Amino acid sequence: MEITARLTGDATVSSLKNEKQVVNFNVAINNSYRQKGSTEITKTATYVQCSYWVNSTIAKYLTKGTLVELQGRIGVSGYIAKDGTAKGSLTFHVNSIKLHGRSNSNTEAPVVPIATPIMESAGDLPF
């Protein structure tokens, strides 16, 4: 699976007993849509906890606001919160990372709607 998202904070490196290191970071996948018959745009964000086991030196580049393209496999983690309610979170075991740039500010990453061109008829096709 491939996702493109922004980091919500700086990455951290954890060392295990067998001297293996893992880079942990969280990303937000931003999305926006307009409901049928409405002019109001709804913005949503999906938060994912990521782990990268290949090379820990990339952690210095994984800072808050950085846009990244990640490839790997998605999972879900369930747990019981302190108040006794069942909770869950999305996890992503990252196989490869592509850095696409930093945010221009230290504020929350903006949500940019993606426009899809719509062709009126088959005569509009360039081929």
NORTAGI-V951604 format. One line per field, one symbol per residue. phi: phi as a letter, one per 30 degrees, with the letter a starting at -180 (. if undefined). psi: psi as a letter, one per 40 degrees, with the letter a starting at -180 (. if undefined). A space follows every 10 residues. Layout:
BEGIN
phi->???
psi->???
END
This chain:
BEGIN
phi->.bbbacdcad dbccccedid bbccacbccc bbacdeiccd cccbbccbcc bbcdaddded cccejddbcc blbcbbbcac dedjddbbbd bbddcbbcdc kcddbcdddd ccdcccdccd bdddddb
psi->ihihiiheii iihhhideei ihhhiiihhi iiihiheieh hhhihhhhhi hhedheeedd egihehhihi haiiaihiih ideeihiiih ihhhdihhhe iiieieiihi hhihhhhhhd ieeehe.
END
